Amino acid sequence: MNTLLKNWDFARIFRLVAGIIAGVYAITSEEYIFLLLAALFLFQAILNLSCCGSGCSSSGRNAPDQVYKDVIKPYKPKQK
């Protein structure tokens, strides 16, 4: 339960707000298909999931499993 209440970044707050707005819109306009969209956004916000299920995150710049770390050298123009 403690992990659900931590690590609230911009994307997670955005999904929460979008879910609330879609839910209010669905109820007020009586277009209940938007409740599915609201439920999806709220589910993602509460459990901190992305569209891919958190499977598409990068591991950072200094990851040991970089593919071309030693093959591709950074470009350094010659000094005059």
Backbone hydrogen bonds in HBPLUS format (Angstrom, degrees):
<---DONOR---> <-ACCEPTOR-->    atom                        ^
c    i                          cat <-CA-CA->   ^        H-A-AA   ^      H-
h    n   atom  resd res      DA  || num        DHA   H-A  angle D-A-AA Bond
n    s   type  num  typ     dist DA aas  dist angle  dist       angle   num
A0004-LEU N   A0001-MET O   3.24 MM   3  5.38 138.9  2.42  98.5 109.4     1
A0005-LEU N   A0002-ASN O   3.27 MM   3  5.44 142.9  2.42  99.7 109.4     2
A0013-ILE N   A0009-ASP O   3.11 MM   4  6.35 162.6  2.14 155.1 159.8     3
A0014-PHE N   A0010-PHE O   2.86 MM   4  6.01 155.5  1.92 150.5 158.1     4
A0015-ARG N   A0011-ALA O   2.99 MM   4  6.21 156.0  2.05 145.1 150.4     5
A0016-LEU N   A0012-ARG O   3.09 MM   4  6.33 151.6  2.17 141.9 149.6     6
A0017-VAL N   A0013-ILE O   2.94 MM   4  6.19 165.6  1.96 154.2 157.2     7
A0018-ALA N   A0014-PHE O   2.85 MM   4  5.99 161.4  1.88 150.0 156.0     8
A0019-GLY N   A0015-ARG O   2.92 MM   4  5.99 150.0  2.02 139.7 147.5     9
A0020-ILE N   A0016-LEU O   3.01 MM   4  6.28 154.8  2.08 147.9 154.5    10
A0021-ILE N   A0017-VAL O   2.91 MM   4  6.11 164.9  1.93 153.3 157.5    11
A0022-ALA N   A0018-ALA O   2.90 MM   4  5.99 161.7  1.93 145.0 150.6    12
A0023-GLY N   A0019-GLY O   2.97 MM   4  6.05 149.2  2.07 138.7 147.2    13
A0024-VAL N   A0020-ILE O   2.94 MM   4  6.17 159.8  1.98 151.5 156.4    14
A0025-TYR N   A0021-ILE O   2.92 MM   4  6.07 161.1  1.96 149.9 155.6    15
A0026-ALA N   A0022-ALA O   2.95 MM   4  6.04 154.3  2.02 140.6 147.6    16
A0027-ILE N   A0023-GLY O   3.11 MM   4  6.31 154.3  2.18 144.5 150.5    17
A0028-THR N   A0024-VAL O   2.94 MM   4  6.08 167.5  1.96 153.1 157.0    18
A0029-SER N   A0025-TYR O   2.93 MM   4  5.84 160.8  1.97 148.8 153.8    19
A0034-PHE N   A0031-GLU O   3.25 MM   3  6.26 163.5  2.28 125.4 128.1    20
A0035-LEU N   A0032-TYR O   3.13 MM   3  5.31 154.8  2.20 101.0 108.8    21
A0036-LEU N   A0033-ILE O   3.21 MM   3  5.77 147.2  2.32 108.8 116.2    22
A0038-ALA N   A0034-PHE O   2.91 MM   4  6.18 158.6  1.95 147.5 153.7    23
A0039-ALA N   A0035-LEU O   2.82 MM   4  5.93 155.4  1.88 141.1 148.1    24
A0040-LEU N   A0036-LEU O   2.94 MM   4  6.15 152.0  2.02 143.4 150.9    25
A0041-PHE N   A0037-LEU O   3.02 MM   4  6.30 167.7  2.04 153.6 155.7    26
A0042-LEU N   A0038-ALA O   2.91 MM   4  6.07 163.0  1.94 151.6 156.9    27
A0043-PHE N   A0039-ALA O   2.87 MM   4  5.91 155.5  1.93 143.8 150.8    28
A0044-GLN N   A0040-LEU O   2.98 MM   4  6.19 159.3  2.02 150.2 155.6    29
A0045-ALA N   A0041-PHE O   2.92 MM   4  6.11 154.4  1.99 145.7 153.1    30
A0046-ILE N   A0042-LEU O   2.91 MM   4  6.03 164.1  1.94 150.7 154.6    31
A0047-LEU N   A0043-PHE O   3.11 MM   4  6.15 168.0  2.13 147.4 151.0    32
A0048-ASN N   A0044-GLN O   2.85 MM   4  5.40 113.4  2.30 132.7 146.1    33
A0049-LEU N   A0044-GLN O   2.99 MM   5  4.74 150.2  2.08 129.4 138.1    34
A0053-GLY N   A0050-SER O   3.08 MM   3  5.02 159.3  2.12 102.8 109.1    35
A0072-ILE N   A0068-TYR O   3.28 MM   4  5.83 172.8  2.29 138.9 141.1    36
